[in-house]
């Protein structure tokens, strides 16, 4: 409490007009590329993660007014991305983490799942990789059929898969009109 009183003595409650008028104004739309809403969420890489990620995507996109078709497609596609992250990366191993990114603007949504890269060979139980195509690989077809665009990229320690869905019927927050 004493610190708050000391702070009030040194910092005026309201800035002088000269100070506020010279400060540059930043338009948040410039920083977000016109995106109306976005979220980032990280979770432990375990079996309940896929269900949690699906629920977060549905809740976020519903709140932002996206149509039912886009919701269903996004939910199915993100299930595939999250499941692949668990099966094929260190995110699915003990202590692993996945991160979900969602962006939404007027007529488009973008969802990405970042995992922790290739599995540690010592802890690989199944013996398959992302590239072996043995009894796997159907998930990419599912994502292709749900999404308008999709892809993946790698950084030094992270693998990110993403998709976008053009949604001409949605993208307004609940209660807003177009």
Secondary structure, 3 states (H helix, E strand, C coil): CHHHHHHHHHCCCCCCHHHHHHCCCCCHHHHHCCCCEEEEEEEECCHHHHHHHHHHHHHHHHHCCCCHHHHHHHHHHHHHHHHHHHHHEHHHCCCCEEEEEEEEECCEEEEEEEECCECCHHHCCCCCCCCCCCCCCHHHHHHHHHCCEEEEEECCCCEEEEEEEECCCCCCCCCCCC
